[in-house]
Amino acid sequence: MNGHGHGHRSTTAAPVVVIGAGLAAVQLADSLREAGYDGPVTLIGEMPGLPGQRPPLSKEFLTGDLSRQGVTLRAEGFYADRDIRLPAGHRAVRIDRARRTVALQDGSTVGYGHLVLATGTRPRPLPLPGADLDGVLPLRTVEDAERLRTRLRAARDVVIVGAGFIGLEVAAACRALGRRAVVFDIAGQAMGRAVSTPTRTSSPSGTARGALPWSWAAASPRSSAATAG
Ligand SMILES: Cc1cc2nc3c(=O)[nH]c(=O)nc-3n(C[C@H](O)[C@H](O)[C@H](O)COP(=O)(O)OP(=O)(O)OC[C@H]3O[C@@H](n4cnc5c(N)ncnc54)[C@H](O)[C@@H]3O)c2cc1C
């Protein structure tokens, strides 16, 4: 690797390079050390700073109970103690499997023995007219959450598309902030893909709106109307 990282424990073990420095990458690096692997481990993350975690972004971070620093996954010492290299702020742009190198956006390259792709996912864009309007926001990154948090300060009614864990957590955060929240989902019930039928059927489905922290509306392709609770 050119210009990143510091000394490692073994000069013979094949270097492990991970593209992505999220939860999966950090856990993999930790597990490798736990299992006794003593070669170089490098996590290439495109985001600057220490790797963050996403779970608080739809909860405490959104309600303002957690700062940006609070969403850090592990403290700096965690990586230093385990000799995990963390050249943050570097986007991997090319893999050369013949040479076993990864090219970074700044023009440098990183050689690998084993290459792991842990690049996560991205929100599925909603293919609807108006999905790009001002005030329609995705939630995935800490920057997304910051934008949403700022908009929530001035919002009164919030419409959430997607009644999975994240959508419902955002609805709960909105209610904690005193905003009205309506959740839409194409399925007939909340948490359709996330939990088993018995759990799902005991979840709210529009019958007890007054008692719920948020209201719920199933949005099927044939029925597009829904009202706020
Ligand atoms: C708002 C929200 C709340 C959530 N709450 C929970 C929860 O309560 N409980 C739970 O279990 N799960 C929760 N999740 C899901 C959980 O965060 C994910 O399952 C987890 O982040 C997946 O980890 P990952 O390492 O696979 O991907 P990610 O965390 O997405 O990490 C991948 C990293 O790779 C980087 N990357 C991508 N391409 C490149 C490249 N070319 N070069 C360099 N870096 C690159 C990305 O920038 C990213 O930082 C939540 C997710 C969100 C969005």
The ligand as a Gaussian input file, in Angstrom:
#p B3LYP/6-31G(d) Opt

LIG

0 1
 C      -31.187000       4.131000       9.591000
 C      -30.748000       2.719000       9.820000
 C      -31.010000       2.098000      11.042000
 C      -30.615000       0.776000      11.259000
 N      -30.891000       0.198000      12.479000
 C      -30.499000      -1.075000      12.709000
 C      -30.741000      -1.717000      13.963000
 O      -31.332000      -1.118000      14.867000
 N      -30.327000      -2.985000      14.125000
 C      -29.680000      -3.669000      13.134000
 O      -29.310000      -4.829000      13.332000
 N      -29.422000      -3.096000      11.932000
 C      -29.818000      -1.828000      11.693000
 N      -29.573000      -1.252000      10.484000
 C      -28.895000      -2.033000       9.457000
 C      -27.391000      -2.016000       9.663000
 O      -26.925000      -0.694000       9.804000
 C      -26.727000      -2.666000       8.460000
 O      -27.141000      -4.020000       8.439000
 C      -25.221000      -2.599000       8.555000
 O      -24.801000      -1.250000       8.483000
 C      -24.602000      -3.378000       7.414000
 O      -23.208000      -3.281000       7.555000
 P      -22.262000      -3.394000       6.306000
 O      -20.857000      -3.273000       6.823000
 O      -22.611000      -4.578000       5.480000
 O      -22.615000      -2.134000       5.379000
 P      -22.435000      -0.580000       5.662000
 O      -22.660000      -0.236000       7.087000
 O      -23.255000       0.116000       4.629000
 O      -20.884000      -0.318000       5.343000
 C      -20.358000      -0.384000       4.050000
 C      -19.347000       0.742000       3.908000
 O      -18.653000       0.565000       2.663000
 C      -18.378000       1.852000       2.144000
 N      -18.097000       1.723000       0.721000
 C      -18.955000       1.365000      -0.265000
 N      -18.336000       1.356000      -1.451000
 C      -17.039000       1.710000      -1.217000
 C      -15.884000       1.891000      -2.051000
 N      -15.923000       1.690000      -3.378000
 N      -14.708000       2.266000      -1.485000
 C      -14.634000       2.477000      -0.144000
 N      -15.689000       2.330000       0.695000
 C      -16.876000       1.946000       0.157000
 C      -19.663000       2.634000       2.452000
 O      -19.425000       4.032000       2.430000
 C      -19.991000       2.123000       3.856000
 O      -19.422000       2.956000       4.852000
 C      -29.950000       0.064000      10.240000
 C      -29.676000       0.704000       8.998000
 C      -30.071000       2.007000       8.784000
 C      -29.784000       2.681000       7.464000

